[in-house]
Amino acid sequence: MKRPRINHQIQATEVKVIDEEGRDLGVLGLAEALNLVASRREDLVEVQAEAVPPVCQAIDYGKFRYRQIQDEKKRRS
């Protein structure tokens, strides 16, 4: 599975940001979005790279990856 871009790996100049509960935080410049997630002690994870602007979620990346791995294991069994 391809890993999403996170934080400074994101290449767009503007991103649409949603929080962990799915609430829309709006379209922000990348620097502003990174500052927002840093203040919340979260990561900016690109979840829909093909959208214009790309959609990013403000979440804890470690928890995000853990859930992805668990879902993959369930699908295999």
Wavefront OBJ file of the C-alpha trace (Angstrom):
o trace
v 0.000 0.000 0.000
v 1.274 3.435 -0.933
v 1.925 5.641 2.083
v 0.401 9.120 2.113
v 2.556 12.232 2.207
v 2.828 13.809 5.630
v 3.814 17.250 6.886
v 6.697 18.673 4.813
v 6.399 15.927 2.171
v 3.196 17.593 0.935
v 3.923 19.582 -2.227
v 0.763 21.676 -2.696
v 0.742 25.382 -1.845
v -2.822 25.215 -0.500
v -4.670 22.340 1.140
v -8.169 21.678 2.425
v -7.835 20.643 6.063
v -10.197 18.410 8.026
v -9.761 17.356 11.633
v -9.829 13.834 13.063
v -13.639 13.950 13.457
v -14.085 15.028 9.830
v -14.889 18.694 10.518
v -13.836 21.024 7.699
v -11.219 23.539 8.887
v -11.095 25.245 5.496
v -8.585 25.828 2.719
v -5.272 27.004 4.133
v -1.830 27.749 2.802
v 0.550 24.873 3.468
v 2.623 26.858 5.989
v -0.508 27.894 7.888
v -1.825 24.309 7.897
v 1.513 22.996 9.189
v 1.523 25.616 11.962
v -2.040 24.636 12.902
v -1.244 20.939 13.244
v 1.992 21.643 15.089
v 0.094 23.698 17.665
v -2.304 20.761 18.104
v 0.600 18.262 18.298
v -0.719 16.404 15.285
v 0.462 15.651 11.760
v -0.856 16.845 8.421
v -1.652 13.740 6.351
v -2.586 14.020 2.668
v -5.660 11.782 2.291
v -6.868 12.838 -1.192
v -3.899 13.936 -3.264
v -5.898 14.073 -6.525
v -8.416 16.634 -5.210
v -7.999 20.339 -6.001
v -6.832 21.526 -3.540
v -5.545 18.284 -1.956
v -7.433 17.186 1.159
v -5.326 16.743 4.283
v -6.332 15.490 7.678
v -4.976 16.804 10.978
v -4.341 13.585 12.914
v -1.730 11.643 14.858
v 0.117 9.792 12.075
v 1.220 6.972 14.383
v -2.395 6.151 15.259
v -3.386 6.535 11.600
v -0.760 3.974 10.462
v -1.693 1.576 13.265
v -5.346 1.614 12.144
v -4.312 1.107 8.504
v -2.195 -1.918 9.415
v -5.002 -3.422 11.524
v -7.498 -2.933 8.672
v -5.102 -4.620 6.207
v -4.719 -7.598 8.556
v -8.508 -7.957 8.864
v -8.944 -7.892 5.086
v -6.338 -10.629 4.621
v -7.882 -13.014 7.138
l 1 2 3 4 5 6 7 8 9 10 11 12 13 14 15 16 17 18 19 20 21 22 23 24 25 26 27 28 29 30 31 32 33 34 35 36 37 38 39 40 41 42 43 44 45 46 47 48 49 50 51 52 53 54 55 56 57 58 59 60 61 62 63 64 65 66 67 68 69 70 71 72 73 74 75 76 77
